[in-house]
Amino acid sequence: MRRAQRAEELSYESVYVTHIAARDSITLLTAYAARTERVRLGTGVIPIYSRAPANMAQSFATLDEFSGGRTVAGLGVSHKPVVEGWYGQSIDKPLAEIRQYVEIMRAIFRGEDPPLGEKFRTGFRFMGYEPLRSDIPIYLAGLSPGMLRLAGEIADGVILWLCNPNYIRDVVVPTVAEGRAKAGRELDGFDIVAAVPSAVGDDPAPAVEQLRSELVTYFHLPYYRAMIERSGFDPDEGATDEFIRLLAAVGSPDEATASVLRYRDCGATSPCVGGISGTDFDVTLEALAKSLD
């Protein structure tokens, strides 16, 4: 909570939290909302199978009201081990299912009858309550061209993880633009949020090795393996020095800043700095805020 407040003081625009196996992300953002006034508060991301769409809409509408209209609903499909092992659900048709899910949430926010999807069915409508905003932004996690295209078509933004600047320039931006065109919209106004593992310090080696170890799991998940291959790397080789150099913002303030700016120059409208375990993230936030000002 203190760090979220400090990020706002340092003029960061948004604060995102993950939803893995620790604290509940929407509850956590509500706590952040109580300590901040300006920053946008988003999930980056919450699996759609962890809540029914009616529950998800209720939670985000409540957070949005409490925060004064600062919520970003970041949603994702997640992966088979998580969806089946943690939530007892199944991923059958990921693109169709997340499309249905978003359609239902948007209808609930607007006070309309939700459409009946093939997998998700609900007759939920708010009673005696009207959300603060009927157009709460919905962002989708995207890696593959299919999901990136869908995000451009039906969402307000996309949230990326392990997508280096080159991949954003060569795959993400043009594919999202295809989806926007399908919906009759321009790319302008669509938010591309790219997670940037960051650590400012005199010796980058410990941060690099820590990040390399943290990425091992992702290199064994099918969605990430396919994206890594499209990025021109061999996932069986793990996180090579070149892969980490492109992905992370590690080193002196100038070196880390240059890495973040590469994301922006390649089309990421919201490069999102995140900490690396074992490093001082407060120092990193302070240093990058000064360098990027």
Backbone bond lengths (Angstrom), bond angles and torsions (degrees), N, CA, C in turn:
res aa  C-N    CA-C-N  psi(-1)  N-CA   C-N-CA  omega(-1)  CA-C   N-CA-C  phi
1 M - - - 1.461 - - 1.523 110.86 -
2 R 1.336 114.97 -39.80 1.467 118.41 177.53 1.519 110.92 -64.16
3 R 1.336 116.53 -39.57 1.458 119.97 -178.86 1.530 111.08 -67.53
4 A 1.329 118.26 -38.50 1.464 120.92 177.29 1.520 110.33 -62.04
5 Q 1.320 115.77 -41.34 1.463 120.51 178.18 1.535 110.43 -64.59
6 R 1.322 116.67 -42.15 1.463 120.17 179.80 1.517 111.27 -66.66
7 A 1.340 117.28 -38.12 1.463 120.22 177.54 1.524 110.62 -59.26
8 E 1.319 116.50 -40.48 1.464 119.52 176.72 1.520 111.18 -64.11
9 E 1.310 117.45 -42.41 1.466 121.55 178.58 1.522 111.16 -61.94
10 L 1.334 116.54 -31.16 1.469 121.28 -179.97 1.525 112.75 -85.34
11 S 1.331 116.98 4.86 1.469 124.00 175.98 1.528 114.23 75.48
12 Y 1.324 117.51 20.48 1.462 118.19 169.28 1.523 108.39 -65.51
13 E 1.328 116.32 148.60 1.464 120.84 -174.02 1.516 113.37 -86.66
14 S 1.338 117.15 -33.27 1.462 120.71 -172.88 1.518 110.27 -144.45
15 V 1.321 114.34 157.81 1.462 122.19 173.54 1.525 107.26 -128.08
16 Y 1.327 116.82 124.53 1.462 121.91 178.99 1.522 109.90 -115.98
17 V 1.334 116.38 145.85 1.459 120.60 174.57 1.523 109.08 -126.56
18 T 1.321 115.36 149.03 1.455 120.60 177.22 1.527 109.82 -84.24
19 H 1.317 115.48 169.14 1.465 121.03 177.54 1.524 106.28 -134.05
20 I 1.326 115.74 90.85 1.467 118.65 -176.56 1.526 107.66 -118.85
21 A 1.321 118.99 -105.62 1.461 119.84 -176.01 1.524 111.69 -127.28
22 A 1.320 115.82 29.49 1.462 119.57 177.87 1.536 108.48 -119.53
23 R 1.313 117.47 -124.73 1.462 120.35 -177.08 1.524 111.10 -70.23
24 D 1.336 115.93 150.82 1.465 121.08 175.78 1.525 108.63 -69.20
25 S 1.325 116.39 128.39 1.462 121.16 -170.47 1.530 113.18 -66.68
26 I 1.321 118.40 -42.50 1.467 119.69 -176.60 1.523 110.43 -70.98
27 T 1.328 117.41 -37.96 1.466 120.51 175.28 1.520 110.09 -61.36
28 L 1.326 116.21 -43.10 1.463 121.14 -179.93 1.522 111.02 -62.22
29 L 1.321 117.06 -42.72 1.466 120.22 179.68 1.526 111.52 -65.42
30 T 1.309 117.57 -30.51 1.461 120.04 175.95 1.530 110.14 -64.50
31 A 1.327 116.01 -38.86 1.465 119.66 175.47 1.525 110.77 -64.56
32 Y 1.334 116.40 -41.07 1.468 119.63 177.36 1.530 110.94 -62.82
33 A 1.314 115.93 -38.42 1.465 119.94 -179.11 1.517 111.45 -61.07
34 A 1.326 116.54 -32.22 1.462 120.42 -179.21 1.518 112.66 -70.91
35 R 1.331 116.26 -18.99 1.465 120.35 -177.33 1.523 113.48 -109.18
36 T 1.318 117.18 1.63 1.471 121.05 -178.51 1.519 109.83 -131.71
37 E 1.334 115.14 167.71 1.462 119.81 -178.58 1.518 113.18 -129.08
38 R 1.333 117.99 -22.70 1.463 120.38 -169.46 1.522 114.45 -121.94
39 V 1.327 118.54 -42.05 1.462 120.45 -171.98 1.525 111.47 -61.62
40 R 1.335 115.08 144.07 1.459 119.70 172.78 1.522 108.79 -74.78
41 L 1.325 116.18 150.24 1.457 122.34 -172.88 1.520 109.28 -125.12
42 G 1.332 116.45 114.29 1.453 119.25 -173.82 1.515 113.81 -133.38
43 T 1.328 115.01 156.77 1.458 120.89 172.20 1.523 107.77 -93.14
44 G 1.317 114.64 137.01 1.460 117.32 -176.90 1.518 113.19 -134.98
45 V 1.337 119.96 67.11 1.471 128.14 1.24 1.525 108.16 -134.10
46 I 1.356 115.59 173.74 1.457 120.99 174.83 1.529 109.25 -106.58
47 P 1.342 118.59 131.44 1.468 120.16 -179.25 1.529 111.49 -65.85
48 I 1.302 117.29 136.83 1.458 120.24 -178.57 1.521 111.91 -65.73
49 Y 1.331 117.31 -24.60 1.460 120.21 -177.14 1.528 112.43 -81.70
50 S 1.332 117.03 -2.92 1.462 119.79 179.33 1.519 112.37 -82.75
51 R 1.332 117.62 -16.79 1.451 123.25 177.98 1.523 108.78 -145.40
52 A 1.322 116.50 146.22 1.461 119.52 170.22 1.526 107.84 -65.70
53 P 1.335 118.72 151.66 1.469 119.99 -177.05 1.522 113.45 -57.08
54 A 1.330 118.23 -33.65 1.466 119.82 177.87 1.527 110.66 -65.49
55 N 1.346 116.66 -43.26 1.463 120.17 177.08 1.524 111.55 -62.47
56 M 1.335 115.24 -41.84 1.462 119.85 -179.31 1.527 110.35 -63.38
57 A 1.321 117.16 -43.58 1.462 120.75 179.60 1.520 110.89 -63.47
58 Q 1.325 117.32 -42.11 1.464 120.54 177.71 1.524 110.86 -59.70
59 S 1.316 116.28 -47.41 1.458 120.75 -176.61 1.520 111.84 -62.51
60 F 1.338 116.72 -47.09 1.460 119.46 -178.64 1.522 111.77 -70.24
61 A 1.324 118.38 -35.65 1.458 120.29 177.77 1.524 110.56 -64.30
62 T 1.336 116.44 -39.29 1.463 120.77 178.80 1.530 110.81 -66.40
63 L 1.337 116.29 -45.52 1.465 120.48 177.35 1.522 110.54 -60.88
64 D 1.322 117.08 -41.65 1.457 120.48 -178.72 1.520 111.11 -63.57
65 E 1.313 116.54 -41.24 1.460 120.33 178.24 1.526 110.53 -65.31
66 F 1.317 116.27 -46.50 1.460 120.87 -177.57 1.523 111.86 -63.59
67 S 1.336 116.25 -34.68 1.466 120.16 -177.09 1.526 113.05 -88.42
68 G 1.316 117.07 -3.89 1.464 119.41 -178.89 1.511 113.19 77.86
69 G 1.340 117.20 34.14 1.464 121.13 176.07 1.508 114.12 81.75
70 R 1.340 117.37 41.47 1.469 120.64 -177.71 1.525 113.12 -116.91
71 T 1.323 117.38 13.41 1.464 121.02 -171.82 1.524 113.08 -86.40
72 V 1.330 116.22 142.16 1.460 123.86 167.51 1.522 107.06 -122.75
73 A 1.327 116.64 119.39 1.464 121.32 -179.72 1.522 109.05 -88.54
74 G 1.315 116.67 95.75 1.459 121.71 178.85 1.516 110.50 -90.35
75 L 1.325 116.91 116.82 1.464 122.69 -174.83 1.520 111.02 -118.76
76 G 1.340 115.72 152.28 1.453 119.71 176.93 1.505 111.44 -151.35
77 V 1.331 116.27 164.88 1.463 122.18 178.21 1.529 110.84 -79.75
78 S 1.313 118.70 -31.44 1.454 125.05 -174.50 1.537 109.93 72.20
79 H 1.321 117.31 -149.79 1.458 121.88 -172.85 1.526 109.88 -136.59
80 K 1.308 115.66 158.40 1.470 121.50 -174.91 1.528 113.04 -53.94
81 P 1.357 120.90 -47.74 1.469 119.18 -178.96 1.522 112.98 -58.99
82 V 1.330 116.97 -36.44 1.464 121.18 179.90 1.524 110.56 -73.84
83 V 1.313 116.34 -50.40 1.465 120.83 -174.91 1.526 111.15 -64.35
84 E 1.324 117.51 -43.44 1.460 120.57 -179.06 1.535 112.11 -81.92
85 G 1.329 116.21 -43.00 1.455 119.96 -174.55 1.511 114.37 -77.27
86 W 1.335 117.28 -33.81 1.462 120.34 -177.60 1.524 112.80 -96.55
87 Y 1.329 115.97 -43.45 1.459 119.47 -170.25 1.524 114.30 -106.17
88 G 1.335 117.12 -4.86 1.453 120.06 177.93 1.518 113.76 65.46
89 Q 1.325 116.83 26.37 1.461 122.74 -179.70 1.532 109.23 -114.86
90 S 1.312 116.67 -178.49 1.465 120.47 179.22 1.519 110.17 -137.00
91 I 1.330 114.65 146.05 1.462 121.46 172.74 1.523 106.56 -96.38
92 D 1.311 116.86 110.67 1.459 120.28 -177.82 1.523 111.79 -105.36
93 K 1.321 116.45 -54.82 1.466 122.54 178.58 1.518 107.50 -132.08
94 P 1.340 117.38 83.03 1.467 120.14 -168.89 1.519 115.25 -55.75
95 L 1.326 118.05 -43.81 1.466 119.66 -178.56 1.524 110.86 -66.57
96 A 1.317 116.59 -45.51 1.465 120.15 -179.98 1.519 111.01 -66.26
97 E 1.320 116.92 -38.31 1.465 120.02 -176.07 1.518 112.35 -71.12
98 I 1.316 117.91 -39.76 1.462 117.89 179.02 1.529 110.67 -74.15
99 R 1.322 117.94 -28.86 1.465 120.67 173.70 1.529 109.86 -62.96
100 Q 1.334 116.43 -47.44 1.464 120.32 177.89 1.527 111.04 -59.26
101 Y 1.312 115.40 -43.46 1.457 121.37 -176.93 1.533 110.82 -61.02
102 V 1.327 115.86 -46.21 1.467 120.39 179.67 1.527 110.62 -64.98
103 E 1.317 117.58 -41.90 1.465 120.24 179.01 1.528 111.36 -59.70
104 I 1.317 116.49 -40.95 1.460 120.52 179.28 1.528 110.72 -66.21
105 M 1.334 117.23 -45.71 1.463 119.73 -179.69 1.520 111.33 -61.72
106 R 1.326 117.10 -44.14 1.463 119.52 -179.17 1.533 110.44 -63.20
107 A 1.328 117.87 -39.87 1.464 120.49 178.46 1.523 110.83 -62.84
108 I 1.322 117.07 -41.91 1.465 120.81 179.05 1.527 110.40 -63.76
109 F 1.329 117.51 -43.91 1.464 120.11 177.77 1.528 111.38 -59.73
110 R 1.331 116.89 -35.10 1.467 120.99 -177.90 1.525 112.71 -84.43
111 G 1.328 117.78 -4.32 1.450 120.56 -178.77 1.512 113.41 77.26
112 E 1.339 116.55 25.98 1.461 121.29 -178.82 1.532 110.42 -106.93
113 D 1.332 115.82 164.46 1.462 120.00 174.59 1.523 109.25 -67.91
114 P 1.332 118.63 127.75 1.466 120.16 -179.87 1.520 111.36 -67.34
115 P 1.323 117.32 143.59 1.464 120.00 174.99 1.524 110.09 -68.63
116 L 1.306 116.67 151.83 1.459 121.32 178.53 1.520 109.64 -88.55
117 G 1.300 116.59 110.48 1.450 120.84 179.15 1.512 111.32 -87.33
118 E 1.313 115.15 172.00 1.459 119.93 179.23 1.521 111.30 -70.66
119 K 1.341 116.51 -36.45 1.463 120.58 -178.36 1.514 112.40 -105.42
120 F 1.327 116.64 -39.41 1.462 120.54 -176.61 1.522 109.49 -106.49
121 R 1.328 115.13 122.32 1.459 120.15 -179.22 1.520 108.97 -132.41
122 T 1.318 116.69 129.05 1.451 120.65 179.13 1.521 109.93 -155.39
123 G 1.313 115.65 146.78 1.454 121.14 173.59 1.514 111.44 -107.79
124 F 1.351 115.60 19.24 1.466 120.62 -174.20 1.528 112.14 -66.50
125 R 1.332 115.65 136.97 1.462 123.79 167.85 1.521 107.30 -142.86
126 F 1.330 116.24 146.73 1.461 118.92 175.90 1.526 109.89 -64.15
127 M 1.316 116.42 142.81 1.462 121.52 177.11 1.523 108.92 -125.13
128 G 1.337 116.80 121.49 1.456 120.66 -179.36 1.510 113.19 69.43
129 Y 1.303 116.45 21.43 1.465 121.26 -178.27 1.519 109.08 -152.30
130 E 1.301 115.93 137.28 1.459 121.03 177.60 1.523 108.51 -127.16
131 P 1.331 118.54 123.71 1.464 120.23 179.65 1.524 111.73 -56.34
132 L 1.322 115.30 150.51 1.459 120.45 178.38 1.521 111.15 -59.61
133 R 1.335 116.58 -39.49 1.464 121.56 178.24 1.525 109.57 -128.88
134 S 1.310 116.19 136.97 1.462 120.25 176.55 1.523 111.15 -88.47
135 D 1.330 116.22 -5.54 1.471 120.67 -177.59 1.529 111.27 -124.61
136 I 1.318 116.76 44.15 1.469 120.25 176.73 1.528 108.91 -53.27
137 P 1.337 118.51 126.86 1.466 120.13 -177.49 1.524 112.23 -61.22
138 I 1.308 115.64 135.97 1.461 122.22 176.12 1.523 108.31 -118.42
139 Y 1.327 116.18 122.31 1.455 122.54 176.60 1.527 107.90 -110.35
140 L 1.332 116.57 148.67 1.453 121.40 177.68 1.522 110.81 -114.97
141 A 1.325 115.96 142.78 1.454 120.15 170.54 1.522 107.90 -72.81
142 G 1.325 116.21 132.40 1.462 119.22 -177.58 1.515 112.00 -137.75
143 L 1.319 115.99 137.63 1.461 122.92 173.43 1.521 110.13 -131.31
144 S 1.338 116.75 -50.87 1.459 122.04 -176.01 1.523 110.92 -81.91
145 P 1.317 117.59 156.81 1.468 119.95 176.82 1.532 112.39 -55.68
146 G 1.336 118.16 -38.06 1.449 120.22 -179.07 1.516 112.35 -62.43
147 M 1.320 117.52 -45.56 1.462 120.78 179.98 1.520 111.14 -72.40
148 L 1.326 117.32 -36.22 1.466 120.25 177.00 1.526 110.70 -63.05
149 R 1.335 116.01 -42.32 1.464 120.83 179.02 1.532 110.39 -63.98
150 L 1.337 116.19 -41.77 1.460 120.37 179.03 1.519 110.80 -65.54
151 A 1.316 117.30 -40.82 1.467 120.23 177.73 1.520 110.40 -58.39
152 G 1.332 116.38 -44.40 1.455 119.29 178.30 1.515 112.61 -61.48
153 E 1.330 115.87 -33.06 1.464 120.44 -177.26 1.518 113.27 -77.42
154 I 1.350 118.06 -43.59 1.462 119.22 -168.56 1.526 114.54 -117.24
155 A 1.333 117.66 -10.09 1.467 119.76 -174.05 1.524 111.48 -111.02
156 D 1.325 113.90 176.25 1.469 121.45 179.20 1.519 111.62 -101.19
157 G 1.314 116.45 -9.40 1.449 120.60 179.86 1.512 110.13 -172.16
158 V 1.333 115.33 172.93 1.460 121.33 177.60 1.518 107.53 -132.09
159 I 1.334 115.99 144.84 1.459 121.76 179.57 1.528 108.12 -116.30
160 L 1.319 115.92 127.57 1.467 121.96 -172.20 1.522 111.03 -115.87
161 W 1.320 115.35 145.83 1.462 121.71 173.36 1.521 108.38 -139.40
162 L 1.322 115.38 131.70 1.463 124.92 -177.36 1.526 113.05 70.67
163 C 1.316 117.18 15.60 1.469 121.12 177.43 1.527 108.75 -97.78
164 N 1.333 116.58 109.58 1.458 119.80 -177.67 1.532 110.98 -76.18
165 P 1.326 118.13 168.01 1.467 120.56 -176.53 1.530 113.83 -55.83
166 N 1.328 117.56 -38.15 1.465 119.44 -179.81 1.529 111.14 -63.67
167 Y 1.325 116.37 -41.59 1.469 120.55 178.98 1.523 110.31 -65.44
168 I 1.318 116.25 -37.89 1.468 120.01 178.07 1.527 110.10 -63.35
169 R 1.304 116.71 -44.40 1.471 121.38 -179.18 1.525 111.70 -66.76
170 D 1.336 116.58 -45.04 1.466 120.50 -170.08 1.534 113.61 -88.53
171 V 1.328 117.60 -27.64 1.468 120.68 -175.19 1.522 112.14 -118.58
172 V 1.325 117.39 -53.04 1.461 120.03 -172.16 1.516 112.25 -63.35
173 V 1.317 117.10 -54.77 1.470 120.00 -174.37 1.530 112.37 -61.04
174 P 1.344 119.42 -51.30 1.467 117.98 -179.37 1.527 113.47 -65.85
175 T 1.337 117.75 -32.55 1.463 119.82 -178.56 1.526 110.81 -73.83
176 V 1.323 116.61 -42.38 1.466 119.84 175.03 1.524 110.20 -59.92
177 A 1.324 116.03 -40.04 1.467 120.21 179.52 1.528 111.20 -60.89
178 E 1.331 117.27 -35.02 1.471 120.34 176.28 1.522 110.48 -61.93
179 G 1.318 116.42 -43.56 1.456 119.91 178.55 1.507 112.51 -65.47
180 R 1.318 116.16 -39.87 1.471 119.72 177.78 1.531 110.27 -62.78
181 A 1.320 116.12 -41.86 1.461 120.22 179.55 1.525 110.95 -63.11
182 K 1.326 116.51 -38.55 1.466 120.20 178.32 1.517 111.22 -60.87
183 A 1.334 116.01 -34.03 1.466 120.81 179.30 1.526 112.37 -88.49
184 G 1.354 116.15 2.46 1.463 119.76 179.58 1.507 113.51 75.62
185 R 1.340 117.12 30.15 1.464 121.06 -177.47 1.520 110.62 -125.21
186 E 1.314 114.71 157.08 1.464 121.29 174.52 1.533 109.42 -84.88
187 L 1.325 115.62 164.26 1.459 120.37 177.71 1.530 110.97 -70.84
188 D 1.329 116.86 -30.77 1.463 120.33 179.28 1.522 110.23 -56.43
189 G 1.323 115.95 134.72 1.449 120.72 179.95 1.519 113.38 96.47
190 F 1.329 116.54 -12.56 1.459 120.86 177.77 1.530 108.75 -90.25
191 D 1.318 117.02 129.41 1.462 121.90 -173.62 1.522 110.81 -94.50
192 I 1.316 117.22 124.80 1.460 122.88 175.99 1.522 107.40 -108.93
193 V 1.325 115.21 105.14 1.462 122.23 -176.73 1.522 108.38 -98.69
194 A 1.310 116.39 115.74 1.468 121.20 -177.32 1.523 109.61 -114.16
195 A 1.318 116.88 119.15 1.460 120.68 176.98 1.521 109.75 -69.29
196 V 1.330 115.75 130.35 1.460 121.88 -179.05 1.531 108.83 -123.12
197 P 1.346 118.78 101.82 1.468 119.93 176.48 1.525 109.41 -60.26
198 S 1.328 116.75 126.22 1.460 119.85 -169.54 1.523 111.72 -134.53
199 A 1.331 115.27 143.56 1.464 121.03 175.43 1.526 108.33 -157.32
200 V 1.312 116.60 114.51 1.459 121.75 177.63 1.526 108.52 -95.43
201 G 1.329 115.90 128.41 1.459 120.38 179.51 1.506 111.05 -177.54
202 D 1.331 115.54 169.54 1.464 120.75 -177.30 1.524 112.44 -72.71
203 D 1.332 116.85 -34.44 1.463 121.17 -177.95 1.522 109.19 -117.33
204 P 1.331 118.40 105.82 1.460 120.45 -176.76 1.523 114.20 -76.56
205 A 1.331 118.28 -15.69 1.464 121.41 -171.84 1.532 113.65 -56.99
206 P 1.345 119.96 -48.12 1.473 118.70 -179.53 1.532 112.63 -60.72
207 A 1.335 117.20 -39.59 1.464 120.33 179.68 1.526 110.62 -66.28
208 V 1.325 116.81 -40.14 1.466 120.93 179.57 1.520 110.28 -63.07
209 E 1.335 117.19 -45.29 1.465 120.29 -178.73 1.522 111.45 -68.50
210 Q 1.324 117.22 -36.64 1.451 119.83 177.09 1.526 110.91 -64.53
211 L 1.325 116.45 -44.57 1.456 120.05 178.61 1.518 110.79 -63.20
212 R 1.320 116.92 -40.51 1.468 120.48 179.27 1.534 110.17 -57.83
213 S 1.321 116.63 -42.36 1.471 119.91 -179.62 1.524 111.34 -69.69
214 E 1.331 117.70 -34.42 1.470 120.91 -179.19 1.525 112.20 -70.85
215 L 1.325 117.67 -22.25 1.456 121.00 -176.70 1.521 113.67 -87.14
216 V 1.334 117.34 -7.07 1.467 120.54 -175.80 1.524 111.18 -55.64
217 T 1.324 117.48 -46.59 1.475 120.89 -177.76 1.518 111.51 -59.01
218 Y 1.333 116.72 -43.26 1.464 120.56 -175.96 1.529 111.83 -64.66
219 F 1.315 117.08 -32.40 1.462 120.56 -178.47 1.531 111.97 -71.23
220 H 1.340 116.87 -6.13 1.462 120.25 178.30 1.527 112.37 -108.77
221 L 1.334 117.47 0.40 1.462 120.77 179.11 1.524 109.42 -93.94
222 P 1.339 118.49 133.15 1.473 121.89 -171.86 1.522 114.24 -55.02
223 Y 1.335 118.54 -44.95 1.469 120.09 -177.02 1.528 110.80 -62.82
224 Y 1.327 115.78 -41.47 1.461 118.93 -179.75 1.524 111.37 -72.16
225 R 1.328 117.31 -38.56 1.459 119.79 178.44 1.527 110.91 -58.56
226 A 1.318 116.41 -43.07 1.464 119.74 -179.76 1.522 110.89 -64.92
227 M 1.332 116.78 -40.33 1.463 119.67 179.25 1.530 111.16 -66.82
228 I 1.334 116.23 -40.99 1.458 120.52 -179.88 1.525 110.49 -62.99
229 E 1.321 116.81 -40.07 1.465 120.08 176.74 1.521 111.20 -63.31
230 R 1.341 116.79 -41.84 1.477 119.49 177.46 1.523 111.34 -65.13
231 S 1.339 116.76 -22.71 1.463 120.64 178.36 1.522 112.25 -80.08
232 G 1.347 116.08 -5.04 1.449 119.67 178.92 1.515 114.58 93.36
233 F 1.346 117.48 13.86 1.459 121.09 179.15 1.523 110.14 -115.26
234 D 1.323 115.55 158.23 1.459 121.75 177.49 1.523 107.80 -97.48
235 P 1.335 118.80 111.43 1.468 120.01 -177.77 1.517 113.55 -60.94
236 D 1.337 117.32 -24.08 1.462 119.79 179.23 1.529 112.03 -70.66
237 E 1.316 116.62 -16.06 1.462 120.26 177.70 1.525 111.99 -85.75
238 G 1.338 116.91 -8.21 1.453 120.17 -178.51 1.517 111.81 75.29
239 A 1.336 114.82 -168.22 1.459 120.83 -178.11 1.529 109.56 -79.74
240 T 1.304 116.64 94.96 1.460 121.59 179.87 1.520 110.17 -72.59
241 D 1.324 115.77 168.12 1.460 120.24 177.85 1.529 110.68 -58.77
242 E 1.334 116.43 -40.62 1.461 119.54 -179.78 1.525 110.98 -64.93
243 F 1.332 116.85 -41.41 1.461 120.93 179.07 1.526 110.05 -59.73
244 I 1.326 117.14 -47.68 1.463 121.13 -178.78 1.523 111.06 -67.34
245 R 1.326 116.56 -38.14 1.470 119.31 179.22 1.516 111.16 -59.59
246 L 1.342 116.58 -41.19 1.462 119.85 178.95 1.524 112.05 -72.05
247 L 1.329 116.48 -35.54 1.458 120.92 -171.95 1.514 113.47 -80.82
248 A 1.322 117.63 -43.89 1.457 121.53 -165.38 1.530 113.07 -99.71
249 A 1.338 113.94 161.57 1.465 121.79 173.40 1.521 106.64 -115.48
250 V 1.330 115.70 90.55 1.460 121.65 -172.51 1.518 109.38 -129.47
251 G 1.339 116.33 140.65 1.454 120.34 177.62 1.505 112.28 127.44
252 S 1.312 116.67 -150.05 1.465 121.53 179.08 1.524 109.56 -67.99
253 P 1.354 117.58 165.38 1.467 119.12 177.03 1.519 112.93 -54.20
254 D 1.313 117.56 -40.40 1.465 120.31 179.72 1.521 111.62 -67.18
255 E 1.347 116.74 -42.26 1.468 120.17 -179.80 1.526 111.21 -65.74
256 A 1.336 116.80 -44.70 1.463 120.46 -179.69 1.524 111.01 -65.70
257 T 1.324 116.00 -40.05 1.466 119.94 179.03 1.521 110.80 -62.53
258 A 1.325 116.94 -43.13 1.464 120.57 179.76 1.520 110.65 -60.60
259 S 1.335 116.90 -37.49 1.465 120.21 178.73 1.520 111.16 -66.16
260 V 1.329 117.36 -42.80 1.469 120.68 178.32 1.525 110.31 -63.05
261 L 1.309 116.62 -41.80 1.464 120.41 -178.67 1.523 111.93 -66.50
262 R 1.333 117.78 -28.62 1.469 119.75 175.63 1.522 110.93 -61.58
263 Y 1.318 116.06 -37.75 1.473 120.07 176.33 1.522 110.25 -60.79
264 R 1.313 115.68 -47.64 1.469 119.16 -179.25 1.517 111.11 -62.32
265 D 1.331 116.73 -42.89 1.459 120.76 -178.09 1.532 112.14 -66.55
266 C 1.333 116.79 -24.16 1.471 120.77 -179.59 1.523 112.52 -92.76
267 G 1.336 117.64 2.71 1.454 119.82 172.77 1.509 116.97 116.59
268 A 1.324 118.35 -2.28 1.459 120.07 175.97 1.526 108.21 -76.69
269 T 1.327 117.43 112.89 1.463 119.89 -178.87 1.522 111.76 -73.84
270 S 1.335 116.52 -23.92 1.469 120.68 -179.57 1.524 110.93 -135.46
271 P 1.347 117.95 76.87 1.462 118.51 172.06 1.527 108.28 -60.40
272 C 1.323 116.97 129.86 1.462 121.26 -171.36 1.524 109.51 -117.43
273 V 1.316 117.30 104.72 1.458 120.63 -176.52 1.528 110.31 -73.85
274 G 1.317 115.44 135.93 1.459 121.46 178.50 1.506 110.20 -134.04
275 G 1.311 116.22 153.65 1.452 120.56 -176.05 1.517 113.53 -78.22
276 I 1.310 115.81 159.64 1.466 123.87 173.49 1.524 106.56 -112.95
277 S 1.307 116.87 131.23 1.461 120.96 -177.10 1.527 111.32 -52.67
278 G 1.325 114.98 140.71 1.454 119.88 178.05 1.511 114.51 85.27
279 T 1.339 116.97 -2.76 1.466 120.37 177.06 1.525 108.62 -112.17
280 D 1.319 116.08 164.18 1.471 121.42 -178.36 1.522 108.78 -88.73
281 F 1.334 116.06 97.37 1.462 120.01 -176.48 1.524 111.98 -68.18
282 D 1.334 117.31 -28.87 1.467 119.29 177.41 1.527 110.67 -62.78
283 V 1.310 116.19 -42.50 1.470 120.73 177.24 1.522 110.21 -61.34
284 T 1.338 116.26 -42.84 1.461 121.02 179.52 1.520 111.41 -62.56
285 L 1.326 117.48 -45.86 1.473 121.19 178.90 1.523 110.78 -59.25
286 E 1.310 116.35 -45.86 1.474 120.29 -178.79 1.531 110.59 -63.25
287 A 1.340 115.87 -46.65 1.464 119.76 -175.74 1.518 111.35 -65.53
288 L 1.326 118.12 -44.08 1.464 120.51 -178.22 1.518 110.92 -70.25
289 A 1.325 117.90 -33.76 1.464 119.80 178.34 1.533 110.34 -62.23
290 K 1.323 115.91 -39.94 1.469 119.54 179.14 1.530 111.19 -70.11
291 S 1.329 116.67 -42.02 1.454 120.59 -175.63 1.526 112.34 -72.51
292 L 1.346 116.52 -32.76 1.460 120.70 -175.86 1.520 112.57 -91.68
293 D 1.319 118.06 -3.27 1.460 121.51 -176.48 1.528 110.71 -62.46
